[in-house]
Every structure is written in structure tokens, then in C-alpha cells.
Amino acid sequence: MSTQCTEELRALLSSGWRLVAFETFEEDRALQVLQRLVQAGDQELSVWSAARGCDPDGAGAGSLDAGIIALSQRTQPGVFALLDAHRWLDDPLAVRRLRDWIPQLTARKQAAVLLAPVLELPDELARDTARVSLPLPSHSELQNVFQRLLEKNHGSEADTSLLDDAVRGALGLTAGEAQRVFRRACRTADGLNTAAIDEIVRDKRRALRRAPALAFHEASVDLAEVGGLGELKSWLAERRRAFTEEARRFGLPVPRGLLLLGVQGCGKSLSAKAVAQEWRFPLLRLDLAAAFGSGRHAPELAMREATQIAESLAPAVLWIDEIEKGFAASAADPSANRVFGSFLTWLSEKQAPVFVVATANDVAALPPELLRRGRFDELFFVDLPTAKERQEILSIHLRKRGRDPSHYRVVELAEEAERLTGAELEQAVTAALYTAFAENRELDDDDLANAIGETVPLYDTYEERIKELRDWARDRARSASVDAKMVDLFAGG
């Protein structure tokens, strides 16, 4: 990936761009990219920072304006790396100095690279500045790094399978983090072995807690444990092999993802977790509200970091639960439109096999551009379960708790539970078990029937909102259930 980034920078400079915004968390790795770039063109790389000034003489320390004055005295072709440039882009004098410098850079075949984790360019510079971002290290990059570390510290090559597992375990980390995690794991486990790989995975999870909007989840539920939703399951089964090279040769694009809209508690989030388990993909949860509520990170930083980590772990499932709450949380943030604009662009244009599963309970809170075709492959509506689906859900939860569903009147119980969601059915089974346990006897049908009768359905509280959801979805979304007709408990009533 860094080689690709080098080539992208070379193409920009050769086509006439003299000011480049280079966004990355990895300053050292970015400087290595720039060093390779200038070496290939027989030029020099000069680095400026406010603390050290310009190398090698230290001129221009203290401010970006002073740094530009010092660098503008250099007449030889080359590249100037300006570190932490984002800290100075609200200085009118520095911005004006940058604009005045561009013709001089062009005449001397020089280029200035603004290097920072995130760069919000002022209007005066936006049209004169190219943008490049440095992806997290790829599988092949980390493999080379780890192999060199093994040869240096242990004097031998690693088992290919173990090395591959170690690399997969470290994907999502920066190059520096990956090296530190790898060294520690090998030292703790006395070499590269299965214990070291387990340590790498644990360390990575600890390291990635720094990402405020992203979290790893264990995908412990498969689709067989999701009751009903036959149409959704069939759709997912068709795409199971679509992430392979065989699918690319066949002419298929990489699946982008799906949006699950519907009644709360009917299996949308459970389905997202089950997809990851079924496809054996890592499961990541993106919390949009946390991205906008983080005091340590700007929303742009949090979102870019989250999408970069997801892409580095691809193929992966990226789960966005209750996506409408993320839009609501951003309403007071002036940068919201820009951040969501870039996020929507990423949804449409991402090349990495990151399958996005977003859930929503309130369609009215979603912006129309999110629902446009191209963001997601399909929009599914998840309604209250049908009678047959309620039978399946009750059977699943009885079986999970060590009971044989054939010993209970599941068909009759499902009929009595016509207004209940999947989550409410699960709670009814749990409540019935509590009753039987408290009375020191086995669970029976009456326990289940009483628990179902005592459950106040969500439908009774939000009847109008659920009907509005159904009306909206009738002609705009695909039913997640095998029965294509919407379930309307009070049709005509």
C-alpha cells in the first residue's frame, strides 16, 4: 500500500500539483514514503517542524510562516515536508504565505507536502491542494516487517502458516504498533508460536481501544440461531462466495452491504452479528454517536481511522447499529455535513471488501441520500414475526436453554404471541424459566403461556409508528421474511 501511495504522489507531482495534503497518523512511515519518492527523482527531502525548524540548519522554527520563509530560500528541486501543518491553517499570515509560495514552487520544480492526521483546508487553499492519505499497512507489508524482525532476533525464517496468522492478527495496527506488539508477543511466548499469535490478537484489541468510534465484537451467533427472515437469509447465502477471486473473474462486484430497517427487537442487530459468523469475517461495530461525541478526536479523525482499520482488516463486516442516532448526534456539530458527506462517498466508492450492515428503527431520521442505490446493495424491512417465524423463534430459545421444543405446544403458544417481537419472545421464555425454577419444577406450557400473556408488546406502545414504518417500506424496501406481504395485524382496522 505504501508503494501505491508513493506512485500516487509521484503522479500528482508530475502532473503539476505543488501543494499536497498528506493525511496519516504515521508520520515516520509517511516520511519514508516521501524519501523513496525523492530518491527515485534524484532530489532531496527537507523536513520542517515548529520545534526543530528546517533540517539541517534549524532555520524557520517557531511558526509555519517562519518555516516557509526559510524554505523559500532553497532553490534546488525537492520536496518539503511540513509537519503538523493542521495546527497552522487558521493563521491568515501562514495561509497567505503558502499561496504566494505556490508559483515559486512551480518555477523551481519543488513541492510542499502538508503532513498531519487530518487537514481541514481553508477555502483559499482548497482548489490548489491535492489530497493523499496513507493506508494502514497491508498484509504483504506486515509480512515483510515481521519476517525481518524474526531473522534479526531469532536468526531463522518463520513457519509460513504461523507468520500468516500473526500478520492477520496484527492487521488494523499502524506499522509502529504492529512491530511493538509482535516483538512483545514473541518475547513473552519465547518465539513465534500459537501462544504468541493469541498475544498479538489480545494486544491488538487493547491498542484499538484508542479508536473512539470502533470496537471489535465476537461473532458468536450464526444465521441458524436467527428465527425467520428467510428472504434475508437467502439473499445473504447468494453472496457468500461473492468475495472470492472466482467471483471477480465471473464479473461480479464486491458486495457493499445492506440496510436493515424495521421494528425494534425483531432481529436486525442479531442478523448483523450472524453474517460475520456465517462468513467467518471479523465483526467491527462503528458507533457514529461516539465519533461525534469524542473529546479527544475530531469527527473527521475518528471516521477516517475507523474506515481505515475496517479496510485493513477486510474482508470484514462493519456493523452500524441504529444509524439514525448517529445523524441525530451530529446535528449540533458544524462539521457534520462534511463528515457524513465523506462517509457516504466512502460507502459508494470503497474498493476493499468491507460489508456494511446498518440498522435503523426510524426512517424519518435518515437523510434521503443514505437510502440512494449505490450506498447499499439492498434495503430490507424487518417486521414483526409471522406465526411460523414465532414458532421458529420460540423453538430456538427453548433449544438454547436445553429444552426440546417438541415437548411443548409451540404452535399454540406462537398463536397467542401474535404481537410480540423476537426479543419479547426470548424474554418470555426466560421469564417462564424463572417461574419454574423458583417453584423447583420443570418448565411447562402454562409457564410459557402465562409469560407470553403478561408481556406488554412493543406494538401496543408504538402502534402508530410501526404502521407508519410499514406504509413507508411497502413500496420502498424488500421484505426480510419469506412471505413477501407485509404483516399488518389490524389491516383495515
JOHUSUL-V814620 format. One record per pair of residues at least 12 apart in sequence whose ideal C-beta (glycine too) atoms are under 6 Angstrom apart, sorted by sequence separation. I is the first residue (numbers start at 1). J is the second residue. If there is no record, write none. Layout:
{{I	J} {I	J}}
//
This chain:
{{291	303} {435	447} {474	486} {242	255} {185	199} {185	200} {395	410} {432	447} {54	70} {239	255} {394	410} {432	448} {470	486} {54	71} {48	67} {181	200} {391	410} {432	451} {146	166} {286	306} {431	451} {181	203} {391	414} {428	451} {64	88} {143	167} {390	414} {428	452} {99	124} {142	167} {102	128} {284	310} {348	374} {6	33} {10	37} {95	122} {348	375} {387	414} {390	417} {428	455} {5	33} {9	37} {65	93} {139	167} {142	170} {169	197} {347	375} {65	94} {68	97} {72	101} {85	114} {95	124} {393	422} {397	426} {6	36} {64	94} {86	116} {162	192} {170	200} {177	207} {2	33} {6	37} {85	116} {166	197} {169	200} {173	204} {282	313} {394	425} {424	455} {65	97} {77	109} {78	110} {79	111} {80	112} {81	113} {82	114} {83	115} {84	116} {165	197} {169	201} {284	316} {286	318} {393	425} {397	429} {68	101} {75	108} {77	110} {86	119} {89	122} {43	77} {44	78} {45	79} {46	80} {47	81} {48	82} {49	83} {81	115} {158	192} {166	200} {173	207} {281	315} {282	316} {283	317} {284	318} {285	319} {286	320} {43	78} {281	316} {323	358} {413	448} {417	452} {142	178} {146	182} {281	317} {289	325} {299	335} {303	339} {318	354} {324	360} {409	445} {416	452} {289	326} {292	329} {323	360} {385	422} {408	445} {420	457} {421	458} {137	175} {288	326} {292	330} {314	352} {315	353} {316	354} {317	355} {318	356} {319	357} {320	358} {321	359} {324	362} {419	457} {300	339} {307	346} {314	353} {289	329} {299	339} {303	343} {314	354} {419	459} {38	79} {226	267} {276	317} {292	333} {311	352} {324	365} {275	317} {324	366} {311	354} {226	270} {310	354} {34	79} {226	271} {34	81} {272	319} {226	274} {223	274} {221	273} {222	274} {269	321} {221	274} {219	273} {222	277} {223	278} {221	277} {222	278} {219	276} {219	277} {219	283} {217	283} {217	285} {214	284} {215	285} {214	286} {243	315} {213	286} {213	287} {213	290} {212	290} {213	291} {212	294} {19	102} {18	102} {30	115} {212	297} {272	357} {18	105} {18	106} {213	302} {212	302} {269	359} {22	113} {268	359} {25	117} {214	306} {381	473} {18	111} {19	112} {20	113} {21	114} {22	115} {213	306} {211	305} {23	118} {211	306} {214	309} {23	119} {381	477} {264	361} {386	483} {13	111} {21	119} {257	355} {379	477} {380	478} {381	479} {382	480} {254	353} {257	356} {258	357} {259	358} {260	359} {261	360} {255	355} {257	357} {380	480} {386	487} {261	363} {384	487} {30	134} {383	487} {21	129} {19	128} {363	472} {19	129} {20	130} {21	131} {22	132} {23	133} {24	134} {243	353} {17	130} {268	382} {266	382} {259	376} {12	130} {258	376} {257	376} {258	377} {262	381} {258	378} {259	379} {260	380} {261	381} {262	382} {256	377} {262	383} {263	384} {255	377} {260	382} {9	132} {8	132} {5	134} {1	135} {1	138} {172	309} {172	312} {171	312} {172	313} {171	313} {29	175} {26	174} {232	380} {266	421} {267	422} {265	421} {266	422} {228	385} {265	423} {228	389} {227	389} {228	392} {227	392} {227	393} {227	396} {225	396} {136	308} {136	312} {118	300} {118	301} {117	301} {227	422} {263	466} {231	479} {232	480} {231	480} {229	480} {231	482} {230	482} {228	481}}
//
